[in-house]
Amino acid sequence: MTQYIVRRLLTAIPTLLVISFVIFAILELSPSDPVGNLPLTIEPEVRQKIRESMGADDPFLIKYAKWVRQFFVNEPLNYIEQVTGIRFGNSEDRLRYISWQTRSPIVDLIIQRIPQTLWVVGTAYVWAILLAIPIGVISAYRQYSLFDQLGTFLAMIGFSVPTFFTGLLFIIVFSVQLKWFPSVYNTTHVVTDWDSLVFQLRQIFMPVAVLTLYYTAQISRFTRSSMLENLGQDYIRTARSKGISERAVIIRHALRNSLIPVVTLVALGIPQIFQGAIITEQIFRVNGLGQLLITAIQSGDLPTVQTITFLFAVLIVVFNIFADVLYGFLDPRVSYR
């Protein structure tokens, strides 16, 4: 197992380097200008000096080499220094990867936005997993029952209705008409006591509900189809013929094998938590990673777009390895060589 994990991690390094090169090359083809947002009153000579100071006119390979050094060496060292207080060399001379839009380090921006995204998108994803798997199992076990029909109906709504529509619908019903929940997420709110916790729960209710409906529809349908496939297998009939209780047959045999493809779906969906629900964050004014990516794209902030896009690729590769490792715990037939 350990050798398998180490081998997969070593294989992931060249994979991520190729992905980073492709992302960097594609985004470099865009016509974005680092001084495009500066006032028009600035002289062209001053603009050119600013471009040269930012390295925007350097050859492509030099810019890519600088980015690799800043992302893989400088930023991790800066983060370790902030957390531990231990200094590594002259950190003041260490170049950081700066956002064109805010002129601040991109890693700091991402760290500031992650808590807001985890509060909303992470909570919704956890609720979706807790709801979807039981719904999928019961729907498959009681196929064509009223519960199955109702679950199918709600799943179709979650699939077919886009999140921006359900978000607006929730705002109209629960915020405008009933006045139960605030329609705008207050990113500056800090939980310090019971009242502030209640306010936090009220303000995340609608975005969490919208995303939970969307994620639950996906996972529950996948769980249902996987359970239906396994419930018809010979080993299930054999287990029942041996007199094993129905609960044990469902949980120990059918559910365990059915979770293998579901684990892949859930594990590969975890990076979406850090990616942020772009549209939902925009609707409820959640100051998360999704909103940061949108504003960076709108303003042509290539360094921020490159960094966030590459972080998503890293998370997908990491959680893909995590899903492969988890297979071994769910299915003893899986061997790691």
VOGU-3710 file (C-alpha; in Angstrom, 3 decimals, decimal comma):
1> mtqyivrrll> 0,000/0,000/0,000  2,740/2,485/0,988  4,748/1,729/-2,151  1,627/2,179/-4,269  0,864/5,581/-2,725  4,479/6,748/-3,088  4,549/5,585/-6,710  1,289/7,380/-7,492  2,531/10,580/-5,848  5,785/10,441/-7,815
11> taiptllvis> 3,805/9,885/-11,006  1,629/12,865/-10,174  4,611/15,268/-10,176  5,356/15,148/-13,937  1,613/15,074/-14,610  1,113/18,321/-12,687  4,130/19,916/-14,368  2,639/19,149/-17,795  -0,747/20,503/-16,672  0,855/23,660/-15,303
21> fvifailels> 2,727/24,206/-18,598  -0,452/23,760/-20,640  -2,451/26,116/-18,390  0,296/28,725/-18,455  0,702/28,465/-22,238  -3,020/28,733/-22,971  -3,581/31,714/-20,694  -0,507/33,458/-22,087  -2,250/33,513/-25,474  -4,944/35,811/-24,095
31> psdpvgnlpl> -4,575/39,521/-24,919  -4,754/40,641/-21,262  -2,474/43,535/-20,309  -1,167/43,932/-16,721  -1,471/47,714/-17,002  -4,841/47,664/-18,749  -6,705/48,678/-15,580  -4,475/51,656/-14,839  -5,812/55,199/-15,502  -5,499/56,438/-19,070
41> tiepevrqki> -3,697/59,551/-17,828  -0,554/57,525/-17,151  2,107/58,170/-19,783  2,973/55,332/-22,220  6,618/55,423/-21,063  5,523/54,890/-17,454  3,218/52,066/-18,525  6,092/50,378/-20,335  8,326/50,624/-17,240  5,592/49,097/-15,119
51> resmgaddpf> 5,222/46,243/-17,610  8,989/45,637/-17,571  9,078/45,696/-13,746  6,353/43,046/-13,675  8,185/40,872/-16,192  5,278/40,964/-18,638  7,604/41,409/-21,641  9,917/38,521/-20,743  10,072/35,489/-23,079  7,498/32,798/-22,404
61> likyakwvrq> 9,900/30,184/-20,998  11,471/32,696/-18,594  8,033/33,739/-17,311  7,074/30,082/-16,874  10,319/29,306/-15,015  9,696/32,278/-12,693  6,146/31,089/-12,060  7,305/27,559/-11,235  9,868/28,920/-8,767  7,392/31,319/-7,161
71> ffvneplnyi> 4,609/28,755/-6,894  6,566/25,665/-5,833  9,377/27,265/-3,794  8,763/30,857/-2,736  5,108/30,641/-1,730  5,453/27,422/0,327  8,460/28,908/2,151  6,538/32,113/2,867  3,577/30,141/4,200  5,783/27,985/6,446
81> eqvtgirfgn> 7,442/31,149/7,791  4,033/32,692/8,573  2,832/29,570/10,393  5,980/28,561/12,265  7,871/31,856/12,567  11,032/30,110/11,308  12,829/32,116/8,662  14,507/30,551/5,618  17,165/32,871/4,204  16,366/36,441/3,243
91> sedrlryisw> 12,613/36,298/2,783  12,395/40,002/1,895  14,216/39,341/-1,395  11,984/36,390/-2,217  9,688/37,261/-5,129  6,005/36,542/-4,639  3,362/35,916/-7,269  1,353/39,134/-7,411  -2,187/39,706/-8,642  -2,446/42,236/-11,465
101> qtrspivdli> -5,773/43,434/-10,122  -5,085/43,939/-6,396  -1,246/44,068/-6,445  -1,208/41,688/-3,472  0,157/38,105/-3,209  -2,264/35,659/-4,817  -1,730/32,950/-2,223  -2,800/35,388/0,499  -5,971/36,181/-1,474  -6,777/32,477/-1,810
111> iqripqtlwv> -6,197/31,818/1,901  -8,523/34,717/2,765  -11,318/33,348/0,535  -11,135/29,648/1,481  -13,040/29,939/4,834  -16,045/31,575/3,122  -16,128/28,868/0,459  -15,803/26,063/2,997  -18,591/27,509/5,128  -21,032/27,478/2,223
121> vgtayvwail> -19,941/24,946/-0,406  -18,298/22,548/2,062  -21,361/22,460/4,301  -23,612/21,860/1,294  -21,437/19,002/0,048  -21,414/17,268/3,445  -25,197/17,561/3,713  -25,576/16,244/0,166  -23,517/13,113/0,944  -25,418/12,472/4,181
131> laipigvisa> -28,758/12,770/2,377  -27,979/11,291/-1,030  -26,601/7,884/-0,048  -29,579/6,863/2,158  -31,996/8,221/-0,438  -30,262/6,289/-3,216  -30,169/3,060/-1,193  -33,834/3,226/-0,144  -34,934/4,218/-3,663  -33,155/1,215/-5,141
141> yrqyslfdql> -34,392/-1,215/-2,475  -37,975/0,040/-2,869  -37,898/0,520/-6,621  -41,044/2,104/-8,119  -42,447/2,788/-4,635  -43,811/6,203/-3,607  -40,463/7,033/-1,949  -38,613/6,118/-5,165  -40,985/8,199/-7,283  -40,636/11,181/-4,964
151> gtflamigfs> -36,828/10,832/-4,902  -36,736/10,635/-8,696  -38,923/13,740/-8,953  -36,707/15,773/-6,603  -33,572/14,517/-8,363  -34,965/15,632/-11,716  -35,611/19,077/-10,255  -32,062/19,219/-8,908  -30,659/18,156/-12,271  -32,820/20,187/-14,614
161> vptfftgllf> -33,257/23,475/-12,736  -30,050/25,552/-12,763  -28,720/26,860/-9,448  -29,121/30,506/-10,454  -32,874/29,923/-10,872  -33,328/28,073/-7,570  -31,168/30,725/-5,888  -33,357/33,540/-7,161  -36,484/31,538/-6,267  -35,245/31,049/-2,701
171> iivfsvqlkw> -34,478/34,772/-2,390  -37,968/35,732/-3,574  -39,741/33,244/-1,289  -37,660/33,155/1,874  -36,061/36,594/1,841  -38,448/38,956/0,043  -41,834/37,399/0,851  -41,315/35,618/4,188  -38,295/37,676/5,350  -36,848/34,637/7,140
181> fpsvyntthv> -33,284/34,754/5,805  -30,969/37,527/4,517  -30,442/37,510/0,758  -26,870/38,841/0,929  -24,076/36,926/2,667  -22,137/39,099/5,127  -18,520/38,000/4,659  -17,295/40,196/7,528  -19,481/38,448/10,099  -17,538/36,662/12,858
191> vtdwdslvfq> -19,034/33,954/15,067  -18,312/34,876/18,697  -21,413/33,840/20,655  -24,787/32,110/20,308  -26,517/35,023/18,581  -23,746/35,412/16,036  -23,863/31,650/15,397  -27,616/31,833/14,774  -27,083/34,700/12,329  -24,364/32,719/10,548
201> lrqifmpvav> -26,684/29,731/10,193  -29,475/31,964/8,872  -27,294/33,616/6,264  -25,811/30,368/4,931  -29,162/28,543/4,841  -30,251/29,557/1,346  -26,931/29,088/-0,526  -26,387/25,786/1,289  -29,928/24,632/0,466  -29,515/25,493/-3,222
211> ltlyytaqis> -26,219/23,635/-3,521  -27,402/20,694/-1,404  -30,321/20,149/-3,774  -27,957/20,165/-6,740  -25,330/17,827/-5,252  -27,910/15,481/-3,698  -29,570/14,953/-7,075  -26,280/13,835/-8,610  -25,072/11,523/-5,849  -28,464/9,944/-5,046
221> rftrssmlen> -29,144/8,981/-8,660  -25,675/7,506/-8,979  -26,103/5,565/-5,722  -29,518/4,278/-6,816  -28,293/2,959/-10,163  -25,255/1,337/-8,550  -27,422/-0,329/-5,891  -29,889/-1,617/-8,504  -27,033/-3,207/-10,419  -25,737/-5,028/-7,323
231> lgqdyirtar> -29,120/-6,061/-5,896  -29,683/-8,256/-8,925  -26,349/-10,089/-8,643  -26,011/-13,767/-7,716  -24,036/-13,085/-4,538  -27,004/-11,165/-3,120  -29,335/-14,100/-3,782  -26,746/-16,437/-2,250  -26,497/-14,275/0,874  -30,285/-14,266/1,252
241> skgiseravi> -30,474/-18,039/0,743  -28,025/-18,485/3,642  -30,511/-16,838/5,972  -28,567/-13,596/6,460  -30,804/-10,806/7,648  -32,031/-8,382/4,996  -30,363/-5,444/6,748  -26,986/-7,249/6,672  -27,439/-8,172/3,008  -28,121/-4,575/2,062
251> irhalrnsli> -25,477/-2,895/4,211  -22,621/-5,426/4,257  -22,895/-6,781/0,720  -24,900/-4,599/-1,660  -24,047/-1,168/-0,231  -20,344/-1,907/0,173  -19,912/-2,904/-3,469  -22,211/-0,142/-4,664  -20,129/2,529/-2,939  -17,069/1,868/-5,127
261> pvvtlvalgi> -18,239/3,995/-8,094  -19,931/6,443/-5,697  -16,603/7,017/-3,944  -15,106/8,109/-7,260  -17,919/10,582/-7,830  -17,692/11,965/-4,284  -13,881/12,138/-4,221  -13,617/13,867/-7,591  -16,365/16,261/-6,494  -14,411/17,454/-3,448
271> pqifqgaiit> -12,219/19,823/-5,535  -15,459/21,572/-6,479  -15,718/22,631/-2,839  -12,484/24,607/-3,116  -13,399/25,772/-6,597  -16,493/27,326/-5,125  -19,940/27,397/-6,593  -19,300/30,279/-8,957  -22,889/31,161/-9,832  -24,298/30,592/-6,340
281> eqifrvnglg> -21,564/32,697/-4,751  -22,366/35,494/-7,190  -26,104/35,365/-6,418  -25,713/35,455/-2,631  -22,599/37,699/-2,643  -20,438/35,074/-0,969  -16,871/36,359/-1,068  -15,338/32,952/-1,867  -12,958/31,421/-4,370  -15,601/31,265/-7,090
291> qllitaiqsg> -16,157/35,000/-6,899  -12,379/35,590/-6,855  -12,033/33,572/-10,066  -14,882/35,446/-11,767  -13,493/38,880/-10,891  -10,021/37,776/-12,012  -11,371/36,636/-15,392  -13,388/39,834/-15,843  -10,389/42,049/-15,081  -7,897/39,992/-17,119
301> dlptvqtitf> -5,877/39,099/-14,016  -3,901/36,236/-15,588  -1,696/35,346/-12,564  -4,756/34,808/-10,355  -6,567/32,765/-13,013  -3,443/30,655/-13,614  -2,955/29,966/-9,914  -6,573/29,079/-9,139  -6,885/26,893/-12,244  -3,711/25,015/-11,368
311> lfavlivvfn> -4,844/24,540/-7,762  -8,010/22,865/-9,070  -5,849/20,533/-11,169  -3,749/19,677/-8,096  -6,852/18,885/-6,051  -8,300/16,689/-8,802  -5,071/14,674/-9,075  -4,757/14,317/-5,278  -8,352/13,213/-4,732  -8,143/10,840/-7,693
321> ifadvlygfl> -5,291/9,087/-5,848  -7,340/9,198/-2,648  -10,272/7,490/-4,416  -7,998/4,762/-5,796  -6,611/4,085/-2,313  -10,108/3,970/-0,841  -11,092/1,231/-3,312  -8,911/-1,212/-1,388  -10,887/-0,688/1,804  -14,225/-1,176/0,051
331> dprvsyr> -13,282/-4,073/-2,220  -10,755/-6,658/-0,943  -10,309/-7,928/-4,511  -8,440/-4,727/-5,382  -4,691/-5,214/-5,056  -2,017/-2,529/-5,105  1,020/-3,389/-7,196
//
